[in-house]
């Protein structure tokens, strides 16, 4: 993987994290320890977050 590819991957990951947090800020604020189970379920299947944290649901 080249530096440019790594940079794009990091930017995509950071963008997904931002969207994830903004969309689930209520859950994160009320029950931060359950964020993984509560909010990740609703992450888009093709998102970087889903790819990283729920490999069994990956769409290749």
N, C-alpha and C positions, 0 to 999 in steps of 0.2 A: 504494500500500500504506500503510495507516495504521500508527501507532506500535504499536497493539495487535496488529495482524497481524504486524509485524516482531518483536515480543516473543515471540509464539507460535512463529514460525518459528525464532528463535534458541534458544528452549527445546527445541523438537523436535530441532534439530540437535545441541545439547549433549547431550541424552539419548541420541541415536543414537551419538555419539562415545563416551560413557561405556560403553554396551553393547558397542560395537565393541572398545574397548580391553580391557574385562574379559573378553570372550570370546576374545580373541586375544593376551592378555598373554604367553603362552609364545613365540609367533612373534615378537612385537615385541621381547621381551628377547633372543632368540637371533639374529635377523636383521632389525634395524629397517629396513634399506634395502629389503627385499623385502616389507614389510608390505602395501603397496598391491597387489602381485600375488598374494601368498599369502592374505591375510585378506579382502580385499575381494571375492574370488570367492564367499565364503560369506555375505556380507551379504544380508539379506532384500531381495528385488527392490523392495519398496515402501518401503524405508527412505530417510531423508533422505540418508544417506551415499551410497547407490547412486545416488540422483537427482543428487547433486552431482558425483560422481566417475566415474560410468560412464553418461554420457547415452545411449549406444547401447542400454543395457539398460532404459531407463525404461519403466514401465508407467503410462500416462496415464489 
